[in-house]
Amino acid sequence: MATLSATAGMELPDDRAVWHPHINPWLIAVSVILPTFMEVLDTSIANVALNHIAGSMSASYSEATWVLTSYLIANAIVLPLTAWLGNRFGRKRFLLGCIMTFTAASFLCGISVSLPMLLAMRVLQGLAGGGLMPISQAILMESFPPNLQGAAQGLFGLGAVVAPVVGPVIGGWLTDNYSWRWVFYINIPIGALSVWAVQQTVEDPPWVRHSDPGPLDVLGFSALAIWLGCQETFLDKGQENDWFSSRFICWMAALALSGFVVFIIRELRADKPMVDLRIFRERNFAVGTVLIFFVGFLLYGIGLATPQFLQLLMGYTALAAGVATSPLGLGAMISMILAGRLAAKMELRFLSGVGYVIFLIGAFKLSGVNLFISPWSVFWPQMLAGLSMGFLFIPVNIAATAPLRRDEVGTATGIINLMRNVGGSVGIAMVSTFLARRAQVHQSMMVQHFTAGNLNLQARAAALQHYMALRMPASGNGRGPATGLVYELLQQQTHLLAFRDLYQGLGMIAAGCLILVLALRRARMASGASVSVH
């Protein structure tokens, strides 16, 4: 029987060799990747359609952002519960129920006639979507022997990493050429195909069929819902409400912290916890979840920053910005395949370190952007950032879950996906806040040079004022338009410097993660059917 070698020298049974699915595991992989891609796509595809949704629903843009927030809150609440729900109802039955509910909710989102109806359907969609990715990943990991985990995780990672990158491109094209409603209708054929594929290929392993998850812990679930719901609201609305200067944001932070503390205490004391937090005793899993958090932070952070830069400072349309940043997805596709193959041949910590180094190089190349760059100046750094994702996603997933028992995999995948989502939410919130604050800092520093004693500035201002007076006679002496143009140029430069600082900051975070990688135990997939962890 294959074994997992632990640090203490004790050999733990690896029951991957005991049970095998009756269907070819590669067919199972395709079946579970379809709903995963559909669900992850929905976390970003609606971003570029918010203005259109707000206009058609007679709502403000701020109100329309709840289309995103409501989905993310509901999604986050279900993520850690997927192992319990899968054991309670059976993984195949639970997965089918999630797909069908998600597909039906997508249709109802598309036909919504008011913002409250749309938000209610997005909550239903998020609740169903929250279980899709972790339960699909658990099924995938159970269906493949350890020596094929790298290739399987690479294929699965295509849906997890590429979908949020291509989402804005697809969403922009559908919105511009058809309607924002097609952002949701696109899920219907994918959902129908997924139901058929899962029905034909997926089966529950014996430990799921005979599991006893116990009754639902109402207190634990309530604490979990309060924690994740308030945390997501805190992150999503923090910058908009100026963070802790807002009483609403302070309440959200306090409730999130309280819910988190109650949830942790409850789950550690329960005989049959909904989320078995004891798996954090395994060092590789504990470190791996932190690394996955930063994978989400970096992926969503750079995925948000570059389109904003291109639209805000370079004048790109939403669709053009999505196309210009598509190398991020292309690089991720390539690296998922490459890292999946290399994971079976090389030490996993080394592969993860390579990923952070590649991201570091891409981020620092982006930190040299200016207002006169060509699309190629963005293409190659985005390609590098995308290439890093496969080396970050696959080795860390394998190293984190390899030492766990097979019946712990469902809980592990739920927690890992939750940490990736939370990392993405924190990344988005921090990017928005950092850009706004750094732009203010640079503006306050630059205006110090706007003085009467700056003769060079005065000469240029006089020339610009004369030019505007000739071009715009109705303005009189041209002082008003000239002043407005100077302020616009000042805003451009301060935002440019803020973006450069941001890319440097993301690079420094990646450098810090290199140190954290060393905390992982050495792990390597053998050519046979084992994963060795030292």
C-alpha positions as CSV (number, residue, x, y, z in Angstrom):
1,M,0.0,0.0,0.0
2,A,1.2,3.5,-0.8
3,T,2.3,5.6,2.2
4,L,2.7,9.2,3.4
5,S,5.9,9.8,5.3
6,A,5.5,12.3,8.1
7,T,8.3,14.1,9.9
8,A,8.3,11.9,12.9
9,G,9.0,8.9,10.7
10,M,5.5,7.5,11.3
11,E,3.8,6.0,8.2
12,L,0.2,6.9,7.6
13,P,-2.1,4.8,5.4
14,D,-3.0,6.4,2.1
15,D,-6.3,4.8,1.1
16,R,-6.0,6.3,-2.4
17,A,-4.9,2.8,-3.4
18,V,-8.0,1.2,-1.8
19,W,-10.8,2.7,-3.9
20,H,-10.9,3.8,-7.5
21,P,-13.8,5.2,-9.5
22,H,-15.4,3.0,-12.1
23,I,-15.2,5.9,-14.7
24,N,-12.0,7.2,-16.2
25,P,-10.8,9.9,-13.8
26,W,-10.1,12.3,-16.7
27,L,-13.7,12.2,-17.7
28,I,-14.6,13.0,-14.0
29,A,-12.1,15.9,-14.2
30,V,-13.8,17.4,-17.2
31,S,-17.2,17.0,-15.5
32,V,-16.3,18.8,-12.3
33,I,-14.2,21.5,-14.0
34,L,-17.3,22.8,-16.0
35,P,-19.3,23.9,-12.9
36,T,-16.2,25.2,-11.3
37,F,-15.4,27.4,-14.3
38,M,-19.0,28.6,-14.4
39,E,-19.0,29.5,-10.7
40,V,-15.7,31.3,-10.6
41,L,-16.6,33.2,-13.8
42,D,-19.5,34.7,-12.0
43,T,-17.3,36.3,-9.4
44,S,-16.0,38.7,-12.0
45,I,-18.1,38.6,-15.2
46,A,-20.7,41.1,-13.8
47,N,-18.0,43.7,-12.9
48,V,-18.0,45.5,-16.2
49,A,-21.9,45.4,-16.5
50,L,-22.6,47.4,-13.2
51,N,-23.1,50.7,-15.0
52,H,-25.6,49.1,-17.4
53,I,-27.4,47.3,-14.5
54,A,-27.6,50.5,-12.5
55,G,-29.1,52.4,-15.5
56,S,-31.7,49.8,-16.3
57,M,-32.7,49.4,-12.6
58,S,-32.9,53.1,-11.9
59,A,-30.2,52.7,-9.2
60,S,-26.9,54.4,-8.4
61,Y,-23.6,52.7,-9.1
62,S,-23.0,52.3,-5.4
63,E,-26.3,50.4,-5.0
64,A,-25.5,48.3,-8.0
65,T,-22.2,47.1,-6.4
66,W,-24.3,45.1,-4.1
67,V,-24.8,42.8,-7.1
68,L,-21.2,41.7,-6.5
69,T,-21.2,42.0,-2.7
70,S,-24.4,39.9,-2.1
71,Y,-23.0,37.1,-4.3
72,L,-19.6,37.1,-2.5
73,I,-21.2,37.1,1.0
74,A,-23.5,34.2,0.2
75,N,-20.6,32.4,-1.5
76,A,-18.2,32.8,1.4
77,I,-20.7,31.5,4.0
78,V,-21.2,28.1,2.2
79,L,-17.5,27.5,1.3
80,P,-16.4,26.1,4.7
81,L,-19.7,24.0,5.0
82,T,-19.2,22.0,1.8
83,A,-17.6,19.0,3.5
84,W,-20.5,18.7,6.1
85,L,-23.1,19.2,3.4
86,G,-21.4,16.7,1.0
87,N,-21.3,14.1,3.8
88,R,-24.8,14.8,4.8
89,F,-26.4,14.6,1.4
90,G,-23.8,12.7,-0.6
91,R,-21.2,14.5,-2.7
92,K,-22.8,13.7,-6.1
93,R,-26.3,14.6,-5.0
94,F,-25.0,17.8,-3.4
95,L,-23.0,18.8,-6.4
96,L,-26.0,18.2,-8.7
97,G,-28.3,20.2,-6.5
98,C,-25.8,23.1,-6.4
99,I,-25.5,23.1,-10.2
100,M,-29.2,23.1,-10.8
101,T,-29.9,25.7,-8.2
102,F,-27.1,27.9,-9.6
103,T,-28.4,27.6,-13.2
104,A,-32.0,28.4,-12.2
105,A,-30.8,31.4,-10.1
106,S,-28.8,32.6,-13.1
107,F,-31.9,32.5,-15.3
108,L,-33.9,34.4,-12.6
109,C,-31.1,37.0,-12.3
110,G,-31.4,37.6,-16.1
111,I,-35.1,38.2,-16.0
112,S,-35.1,40.3,-12.8
113,V,-37.2,43.5,-13.1
114,S,-35.9,45.3,-10.0
115,L,-32.7,45.6,-8.0
116,P,-34.1,43.9,-4.9
117,M,-35.2,40.9,-7.0
118,L,-31.8,40.8,-8.7
119,L,-30.0,40.9,-5.3
120,A,-32.2,38.1,-3.9
121,M,-31.4,35.9,-6.9
122,R,-27.7,36.7,-6.5
123,V,-27.8,35.6,-2.9
124,L,-29.4,32.3,-4.0
125,Q,-26.8,32.0,-6.8
126,G,-24.0,32.6,-4.3
127,L,-25.3,30.0,-1.9
128,A,-25.4,27.4,-4.6
129,G,-22.1,28.5,-6.1
130,G,-20.2,28.4,-2.8
131,G,-20.3,24.6,-2.8
132,L,-19.3,24.0,-6.4
133,M,-15.6,24.6,-6.4
134,P,-14.6,22.9,-3.1
135,I,-16.8,19.8,-3.6
136,S,-15.6,19.6,-7.2
137,Q,-12.0,19.8,-6.1
138,A,-12.6,17.1,-3.4
139,I,-14.1,14.8,-6.0
140,L,-11.2,15.4,-8.3
141,M,-8.6,14.7,-5.6
142,E,-10.3,11.5,-4.6
143,S,-10.6,10.2,-8.1
144,F,-6.9,10.5,-9.0
145,P,-4.0,8.5,-7.5
146,P,-1.2,10.7,-5.9
147,N,1.2,10.4,-8.8
148,L,-1.4,12.1,-11.1
149,Q,-2.5,14.8,-8.6
150,G,-0.2,17.4,-10.2
151,A,-1.7,16.9,-13.7
152,A,-5.3,16.8,-12.3
153,Q,-4.7,19.9,-10.2
154,G,-3.3,21.7,-13.2
155,L,-6.4,20.9,-15.3
156,F,-8.6,22.0,-12.4
157,G,-6.6,25.2,-11.9
158,L,-7.5,26.3,-15.4
159,G,-11.0,26.9,-14.2
160,A,-10.1,28.4,-10.9
161,V,-7.5,30.9,-12.1
162,V,-8.4,31.6,-15.7
163,A,-12.1,32.2,-15.1
164,P,-11.8,35.4,-13.1
165,V,-9.3,36.8,-15.7
166,V,-11.4,36.1,-18.8
167,G,-14.7,37.0,-16.9
168,P,-14.4,40.8,-17.6
169,V,-13.6,40.2,-21.3
170,I,-16.6,38.0,-21.8
171,G,-18.8,40.2,-19.7
172,G,-17.8,43.3,-21.6
173,W,-18.4,41.7,-25.0
174,L,-21.8,40.4,-24.0
175,T,-22.9,43.7,-22.4
176,D,-21.7,45.8,-25.4
177,N,-23.1,43.6,-28.1
178,Y,-26.3,42.2,-26.4
179,S,-27.4,43.1,-22.9
180,W,-26.1,42.8,-19.3
181,R,-28.7,40.0,-18.8
182,W,-26.7,37.7,-21.0
183,V,-23.9,37.9,-18.4
184,F,-26.3,35.5,-16.4
185,Y,-28.0,33.7,-19.3
186,I,-24.6,32.3,-20.4
187,N,-24.6,30.0,-17.4
188,I,-27.7,28.1,-18.6
189,P,-26.2,26.0,-21.3
190,I,-23.0,25.4,-19.2
191,G,-25.2,24.4,-16.2
192,A,-27.3,22.0,-18.3
193,L,-24.2,20.3,-19.8
194,S,-22.6,20.1,-16.3
195,V,-25.7,18.3,-14.8
196,W,-25.5,15.7,-17.6
197,A,-21.8,15.2,-17.3
198,V,-21.8,14.8,-13.5
199,Q,-24.8,12.5,-13.6
200,Q,-22.8,10.2,-16.0
201,T,-19.4,10.2,-14.4
202,V,-19.3,11.1,-10.7
203,E,-19.9,8.5,-7.9
204,D,-19.6,8.8,-4.1
205,P,-16.6,6.9,-2.5
206,P,-17.5,4.5,0.4
207,W,-16.3,6.8,3.2
208,V,-18.8,9.4,2.0
209,R,-21.7,6.9,1.6
210,H,-21.2,5.7,5.2
211,S,-20.2,8.9,6.9
212,D,-22.2,10.4,9.8
213,P,-21.6,14.2,9.9
214,G,-24.0,14.7,12.8
215,P,-26.7,17.4,13.1
216,L,-26.3,20.9,11.9
217,D,-24.6,23.1,14.5
218,V,-27.0,26.1,14.5
219,L,-24.7,28.2,16.8
220,G,-21.6,27.5,14.8
221,F,-23.4,28.1,11.5
222,S,-24.8,31.4,12.8
223,A,-21.4,32.6,14.0
224,L,-19.9,31.6,10.6
225,A,-22.6,33.5,8.7
226,I,-22.1,36.6,10.9
227,W,-18.3,36.5,10.6
228,L,-18.1,36.0,6.8
229,G,-21.1,38.2,5.9
230,C,-19.9,41.2,8.0
231,Q,-16.3,40.7,6.9
232,E,-17.2,40.8,3.3
233,T,-19.3,43.9,3.8
234,F,-16.5,45.5,5.7
235,L,-14.0,44.8,3.0
236,D,-16.3,45.7,0.1
237,K,-17.7,49.0,1.5
238,G,-14.7,50.1,3.6
239,Q,-13.0,52.4,1.2
240,E,-16.4,53.8,0.0
241,N,-17.3,54.7,3.6
242,D,-13.7,55.9,4.6
243,W,-13.1,52.8,6.8
244,F,-13.2,53.4,10.5
245,S,-14.5,56.9,10.3
246,S,-17.8,55.3,9.5
247,R,-19.9,53.9,12.3
248,F,-21.4,51.3,9.9
249,I,-17.9,50.0,9.1
250,C,-16.9,49.9,12.7
251,W,-20.0,47.8,13.5
252,M,-19.2,45.4,10.6
253,A,-15.7,45.0,11.9
254,A,-16.8,44.3,15.5
255,L,-19.5,41.8,14.4
256,A,-17.0,40.0,12.1
257,L,-14.5,39.7,14.8
258,S,-17.1,38.5,17.3
259,G,-18.5,35.9,14.9
260,F,-15.0,34.7,14.1
261,V,-14.1,34.2,17.8
262,V,-17.4,32.4,18.6
263,F,-17.0,30.2,15.5
264,I,-13.5,29.1,16.4
265,I,-14.3,28.3,20.0
266,R,-17.5,26.4,19.0
267,E,-15.8,24.3,16.3
268,L,-12.9,23.4,18.5
269,R,-15.2,22.2,21.3
270,A,-17.8,20.4,19.2
271,D,-17.7,16.6,19.1
272,K,-18.7,16.6,15.5
273,P,-17.8,20.0,14.1
274,M,-19.2,21.3,10.8
275,V,-15.6,22.5,10.0
276,D,-12.9,20.4,11.5
277,L,-10.3,23.0,12.5
278,R,-8.1,20.3,14.0
279,I,-6.5,19.7,10.6
280,F,-4.6,23.0,11.2
281,R,-2.4,20.9,13.4
282,E,-0.7,19.7,10.3
283,R,2.0,22.3,9.6
284,N,1.9,22.0,5.8
285,F,-1.9,22.6,5.7
286,A,-1.7,25.6,8.1
287,V,1.2,27.2,6.1
288,G,-0.5,26.2,2.8
289,T,-3.7,28.0,3.6
290,V,-1.8,31.2,4.4
291,L,0.0,30.9,1.0
292,I,-3.3,30.3,-0.8
293,F,-4.6,33.5,0.9
294,F,-1.8,35.4,-0.7
295,V,-2.3,33.7,-4.0
296,G,-5.8,35.1,-4.0
297,F,-4.6,38.5,-2.8
298,L,-2.0,38.8,-5.6
299,L,-4.2,37.4,-8.4
300,Y,-7.2,39.5,-7.7
301,G,-5.0,42.5,-6.8
302,I,-3.1,42.6,-10.1
303,G,-6.3,41.6,-12.0
304,L,-8.1,44.7,-10.6
305,A,-5.2,47.2,-10.8
306,T,-4.1,46.8,-14.4
307,P,-7.6,47.3,-16.0
308,Q,-8.1,50.3,-13.8
309,F,-4.8,51.8,-14.9
310,L,-5.6,51.2,-18.6
311,Q,-9.1,52.7,-18.3
312,L,-8.3,55.6,-15.9
313,L,-5.1,56.8,-17.3
314,M,-4.8,55.4,-20.8
315,G,-8.4,55.9,-22.0
316,Y,-9.1,52.2,-22.7
317,T,-12.7,51.0,-22.9
318,A,-13.8,48.2,-20.5
319,L,-13.6,45.6,-23.3
320,A,-10.2,46.9,-24.6
321,A,-8.8,46.8,-21.1
322,G,-10.0,43.3,-20.7
323,V,-8.4,42.2,-23.9
324,A,-5.1,44.0,-23.0
325,T,-5.0,42.1,-19.7
326,S,-5.9,38.7,-21.2
327,P,-2.2,37.6,-21.2
328,L,-2.7,37.1,-17.4
329,G,-5.2,34.3,-18.3
330,L,-3.0,33.0,-21.2
331,G,0.0,32.8,-18.9
332,A,-2.1,31.0,-16.2
333,M,-3.3,28.4,-18.8
334,I,0.3,27.6,-19.8
335,S,1.7,27.4,-16.3
336,M,-1.2,25.2,-15.1
337,I,-0.3,22.6,-17.6
338,L,3.5,23.0,-17.1
339,A,3.3,23.0,-13.3
340,G,1.0,20.0,-13.3
341,R,3.7,18.0,-15.1
342,L,6.6,19.3,-13.1
343,A,4.9,18.7,-9.8
344,A,5.4,14.9,-10.3
345,K,9.2,15.4,-10.9
346,M,10.4,18.3,-8.7
347,E,10.3,19.4,-5.1
348,L,7.0,21.2,-4.4
349,R,8.6,24.0,-2.3
350,F,11.0,24.8,-5.1
351,L,8.1,25.1,-7.6
352,S,6.2,27.4,-5.4
353,G,9.2,29.6,-4.9
354,V,9.7,29.8,-8.6
355,G,6.1,31.0,-8.9
356,Y,6.7,33.9,-6.4
357,V,9.9,34.9,-8.2
358,I,8.1,35.0,-11.5
359,F,5.4,37.2,-10.1
360,L,7.9,39.4,-8.4
361,I,9.6,40.0,-11.8
362,G,6.3,40.8,-13.5
363,A,5.2,43.2,-10.8
364,F,8.4,45.2,-10.8
365,K,8.3,45.4,-14.6
366,L,4.8,46.9,-14.2
367,S,6.1,49.3,-11.7
368,G,7.9,51.1,-14.5
369,V,4.8,52.0,-16.4
370,N,4.2,55.6,-17.7
371,L,1.6,57.4,-19.8
372,F,3.4,56.7,-23.1
373,I,3.7,52.9,-23.0
374,S,2.6,50.6,-25.8
375,P,0.3,47.6,-25.2
376,W,3.4,45.4,-25.3
377,S,4.7,47.1,-22.1
378,V,1.7,45.6,-20.3
379,F,1.5,42.4,-22.3
380,W,4.8,40.8,-21.1
381,P,4.5,41.7,-17.3
382,Q,0.9,40.4,-17.4
383,M,2.1,37.2,-19.0
384,L,4.7,36.7,-16.3
385,A,2.1,37.3,-13.6
386,G,-0.1,34.7,-15.2
387,L,2.7,32.2,-15.6
388,S,3.4,32.5,-11.8
389,M,-0.2,31.4,-10.9
390,G,0.2,27.7,-11.9
391,F,3.4,27.4,-9.9
392,L,1.6,29.0,-6.9
393,F,-1.7,27.2,-7.1
394,I,-0.7,23.6,-7.8
395,P,2.3,22.9,-5.6
396,V,0.8,24.6,-2.6
397,N,-2.5,22.7,-2.9
398,I,-0.7,19.4,-3.2
399,A,1.8,20.1,-0.3
400,A,-1.1,21.3,1.9
401,T,-3.4,18.4,1.4
402,A,-0.9,15.5,1.0
403,P,-0.4,14.7,4.7
404,L,-4.2,14.7,5.4
405,R,-6.4,11.6,5.6
406,R,-8.7,11.1,2.7
407,D,-11.8,11.8,4.7
408,E,-10.3,15.2,5.6
409,V,-9.9,16.3,2.0
410,G,-13.4,17.7,1.8
411,T,-12.9,20.0,4.8
412,A,-9.5,21.0,3.5
413,T,-10.7,22.0,0.1
414,G,-13.5,24.1,1.6
415,I,-11.1,25.9,3.8
416,I,-8.5,26.4,1.0
417,N,-11.1,27.8,-1.3
418,L,-12.4,30.1,1.4
419,M,-8.9,31.4,2.1
420,R,-8.4,32.1,-1.6
421,N,-11.7,34.0,-1.8
422,V,-10.9,35.9,1.4
423,G,-7.5,36.7,0.0
424,G,-9.1,38.0,-3.2
425,S,-11.6,40.2,-1.2
426,V,-8.8,41.6,0.9
427,G,-6.7,42.2,-2.2
428,I,-9.4,44.1,-4.0
429,A,-10.2,46.2,-0.9
430,M,-6.5,47.0,-0.2
431,V,-5.8,47.8,-3.9
432,S,-8.6,50.3,-4.0
433,T,-7.6,51.9,-0.6
434,F,-3.9,51.9,-1.5
435,L,-4.4,53.7,-4.8
436,A,-6.7,56.3,-3.3
437,R,-4.4,57.0,-0.3
438,R,-1.1,57.0,-2.3
439,A,-2.6,59.4,-4.9
440,Q,-3.4,61.8,-2.1
441,V,0.1,61.5,-0.7
442,H,1.7,62.2,-4.0
443,Q,-0.6,65.1,-4.7
444,S,0.2,66.7,-1.4
445,M,3.9,66.4,-2.2
446,M,3.6,67.7,-5.7
447,V,1.5,70.8,-4.9
448,Q,4.3,72.0,-2.6
449,H,6.1,73.0,-5.8
450,F,3.2,75.0,-7.1
451,T,4.4,78.3,-5.6
452,A,4.9,81.8,-6.9
453,G,8.6,81.4,-6.5
454,N,8.8,78.6,-9.1
455,L,9.7,80.6,-12.1
456,N,9.7,77.7,-14.5
457,L,6.2,76.8,-13.4
458,Q,5.0,80.4,-13.8
459,A,6.5,80.7,-17.3
460,R,4.8,77.4,-18.4
461,A,1.5,78.4,-16.8
462,A,1.6,81.8,-18.6
463,A,2.3,80.1,-22.0
464,L,-0.6,77.6,-21.4
465,Q,-2.9,80.4,-20.4
466,H,-2.1,82.3,-23.6
467,Y,-2.6,79.2,-25.7
468,M,-6.0,78.5,-24.1
469,A,-7.1,82.1,-24.6
470,L,-6.4,81.8,-28.3
471,R,-8.1,78.4,-28.6
472,M,-11.1,79.3,-26.4
473,P,-11.9,83.0,-26.8
474,A,-15.1,82.7,-24.8
475,S,-13.0,82.0,-21.7
476,G,-11.5,85.5,-21.7
477,N,-7.9,85.3,-20.6
478,G,-7.9,81.5,-20.7
479,R,-6.9,81.3,-17.0
480,G,-9.8,79.0,-16.0
481,P,-9.3,76.3,-18.7
482,A,-5.5,76.5,-18.2
483,T,-5.9,75.9,-14.4
484,G,-8.3,73.0,-15.1
485,L,-5.8,71.4,-17.5
486,V,-2.9,71.8,-15.0
487,Y,-5.0,70.1,-12.3
488,E,-6.0,67.3,-14.7
489,L,-2.3,66.7,-15.5
490,L,-1.5,66.8,-11.8
491,Q,-4.2,64.1,-11.2
492,Q,-2.8,61.9,-13.9
493,Q,0.7,62.1,-12.5
494,T,-0.4,61.4,-8.9
495,H,-2.4,58.4,-10.0
496,L,0.4,57.1,-12.1
497,L,2.8,57.3,-9.2
498,A,0.2,55.5,-7.0
499,F,0.0,52.6,-9.5
500,R,3.7,52.3,-9.6
501,D,3.8,52.2,-5.8
502,L,1.1,49.5,-5.9
503,Y,3.0,47.2,-8.3
504,Q,6.1,47.6,-6.2
505,G,4.0,46.7,-3.1
506,L,2.6,43.6,-4.7
507,G,6.1,42.6,-5.7
508,M,7.3,43.0,-2.1
509,I,4.4,40.8,-0.8
510,A,5.5,38.1,-3.3
511,A,9.1,38.4,-1.9
512,G,7.8,38.0,1.6
513,C,5.9,34.8,0.6
514,L,9.2,33.3,-0.5
515,I,10.2,33.3,3.2
516,L,6.9,31.7,4.1
517,V,7.4,28.9,1.6
518,L,10.4,27.8,3.6
519,A,8.1,27.0,6.5
520,L,6.5,24.2,4.4
521,R,7.9,20.7,5.0
522,R,9.7,19.4,2.1
523,A,7.2,17.6,-0.1
524,R,7.7,15.7,-3.4
525,M,5.4,13.5,-5.4
526,A,7.1,10.2,-6.2
527,S,6.8,8.6,-9.6
528,G,4.8,5.8,-8.0
529,A,1.6,6.3,-5.9
530,S,2.9,8.2,-3.0
531,V,3.6,11.7,-1.8
532,S,6.5,12.1,0.6
533,V,6.4,14.9,3.2
534,H,9.5,15.5,5.3
